[in-house]
Amino acid sequence: MTDQDAQPASLRFDEAKSFSDNCRTFLASLEKIDADMAIILRDNWAALIAVVREGERDSKARGEFNSKVTSALDSLLKPAKPNGGA
Amino acid sequence: MSRYFLTRLAVEGFRGVNNENDPLDIGFEPNSVNSVFAVNGIGKSSIFEALCYAIHGAIPKLQSLQAQERPQDYYCNRFHSKNTASIALEFQSDDGTAPISIRIERDAGGNRTVTSPSGHSDPEAFLATLKEAFALLDYRTFARFIEESPLERGRTFSALLGLADYSDCRQALQAASDSRTLNTDLEIKFLTTAIGAVQLAAQQALVTLSSSYENVTGKPLEDIVKLDECADEVTAALGNVELLKAHFVGKALNDIDFGKIKTAIKMAEAGEKRRELEKAVESIAALEALVVHDLAAVADEQHKIGALIDDRDKLLALTRGDLFKRLYESAREVISKDAWTEDEKCPLCDSNLSSSIRGHVDEQLAQYAETAAKIAEIKDMWQASAWKKCLSAHEVAAPLAVEPQARQLAAMDADFVLGDISRDDLAAAVTWTSGLTGKVAGVLMTAQGRKEALEKELPPSLVQLTEQVEYGRQFKDALKIYRNNQQEESVQQSRLDVRERWKTFISKATTVFAEAEGALSKARIKGIDAEYKSMFREIMQVGDVVPDLQRADDREDLHVQLSDFHGQHRLSARALLSESYRNALAISVFLAAALKHSGAPRFVVLDDVTSSFDAGHQYFLMELIRTKLQQPQNTDGLQFIILSHDGLLEKYFDRLGGTTGWHHNKLQGSPPMGAILHQAQGADRLKTTIASLLSAGQVSQAEPLIRQYLEYKLQQIIRRVDIPVPIDFAIKDTSRMVSNCLDAITSAVELHRKAGTLVLDSQQVQDIDTAHVPAIVGNWVSHYETGSGSSLSAPVLSGVIKSIDFLAECFRYDDGSVGATVRKWYRSLSKR
């Protein structure tokens, strides 16, 4: 489901939770904005995290992340294969 | 989660620590403040760097060197015969889990290996858990905290608050949602251009469809949605011609072979003029398709590109060419380093400048960047322009007969891409385009005239037949082109739409994350608010200067302000605070954050962090650490390891060393070639090493160790029997430390003797006066401290070692008061 006009959902990170747990909550919250896109971001989360490490921005990693996103977006447009097809 | 105290560090062959086969081995106590004192050049910084390398895998100071300076050659001690380094660390957990020992080695080739003698399954991963911003702190860290821009400070501070991952993630999302890079990475511009091209091609096909349909059926094409019906009508109309019937009956337009039909007509009545008529009809269709290009829009684009070229030329005039650009880039690399401290002084003649060099270089490079952006803007505008499409169509249009070698588009494209297009080039291109577009009407008129003439010359039935067949072919081809382009447009539009959907999504996701991260960061800052303010007050002993950290609402910026400055409010801390106040503020903030942290390291190593403090503020900071921050006094406290070269601070360390809650180490030695040892570790090992060197006749190697041994034993006497030393004792010439110690000891003995309070027996006093002190003075002090060039013989130096041991024994006695006799130090010169 997609609601691109939805305003960004208000989210609070839980101080008691780890960074990974809070990221999971964050990704889950994005499904309200656009479920398909949220799945793409979740699937490529590791590639996104590699874009900035210890404060250093890596433009090659950003390119790789966007390349993965582009492939995922194109896959989204391909019609699903009919069941039982050869 | 287990947290860890650092309990041992052993270093060999690393930086200033040679210690070949005899590592510098320092123990740290989890329940005490651990101080390590060394005068300058004795290897204190090497200890800090060893911890940096062990935990972070690099040393910031070496990382900042340029490649040609070969930083990799300076990790291992340059006098170690194997050119290898080893760092051994031991950690004790705060929850009773097993201790962990880690060994880090660096070989001559710069390869790092990490192992765990205690059997940790992943020692490198364990070290990674210790990479917390507060664990290793030096003076530079604190100074930088205040001097950094609010954004850099905010990011540094995120790490300190344990939010480094959040800050990195926020930045990664910002990078991933940046419109400019997204347009490039997701090929959005390319898709937009591709869609424009297929739309134009479809439009051109539609023009041909309309005219050919009308020519075949005699009525206008009114509804392009019903193109299938139109195709049937075209087939039916052509099938009604007797000569063509056989080719059309029962067939759909797509299945009709117009080439075959034309051959059939040719067979029926061959003739050059009929082929010419066909060609004229083809030309008219091709020329009419060119009409769809909006020449007014093309002229407008040409005007805009001209204006952009003017802007670019103005910007270019402000720059000074490629050589200067390279010079400025190199300069920026140099001045961005911390070593560049005098930004307003000429590096060549040392004269004062009226402005900042950094500002000048940034300004010059910004002009180059602005020029590059303008060139990119010109290129982008050309690539997406209707002009380019219009010129492309005109150059390849067969009726205009532009020879391939005369075509200009490829050369213009290259000029635009390289940014080399000049005003003159533009004018020539405009003229070339206008020439071609202006030619269309004339050529069209000629083709129409020729068609009319041929129609008159040829038999009417055949003329009409030939024309009808040609229009039919045009309709079929145009329909195919139109449909293909429509399909292509649909595909490309879907790709563009889904990318735009991602852009909107990732932008919103970034906003959601940034807001949540900001709120978390603010909560953490609030959590340490009272703590750092209280620490600052305690270190600086002030109540009317109150710092305040303010995190921006929509950015990572962290502002340092003074909420109160002697009654005035909300002022800049950077502008008003002196260096010591600024450092006290940074220390307070770092330590308050460290106390709240729950990461793996439960230790803080402070390297010379009090350099800007006077004795009073040093004292207040040390007391704060000792009484309030060190565990277990503070149950949530940390283990502190303080490295210092400060002579005044050493007095404080000496006073507290050995008391409950304070563990002191003093380093001595002769780095980088000789060994470094700490006093507690060193005496027996030193004595053994000296004996072995002297017995081998290696006098010159033994001499620095003898001096270390003498200093250790004399200072041991001073500490044990509580001999007072002058206030400047620790900061006097260290090369005369042996005579300074002897002076303090003999003066104190003399004082007590004259006062009648000396507890030493008469034989001990006589031995001190007549044997041991004269032997040490005669065979060491008067020889080595006066800079005599030659060495004494090995037997004489062995005698010095014996004398110092005998001298120390003069301050001890046999205590038989509680059972077996025990050899003890006098409590003082006047008390047993």
Interface residues (C-beta under 8 A of the other chain):
Chain A: T2 Q4 A6 P8 A9 S10 L11 R12 F13 E15 F19 N22 C23 F26 S29 L30 I33 D34 M37 A38 I40 L41 L48 I49 A50 V51 V52 R53 E54 G55 R57 S59 R62 G63 F65 N66 S67 V69 T70 L73 D74 L76 L77
Chain B: R155 A159 A164 D165 Y166 S167 D168 C169 Q171 A172 L173 A175 A176 T181 L182 D185 L186 E187 S494 R495 V498 R499 R501 W502 T504 F505 I506 K508 A509 T511 V512 F513 E515 A516 E517 A519 L520 A523 R524
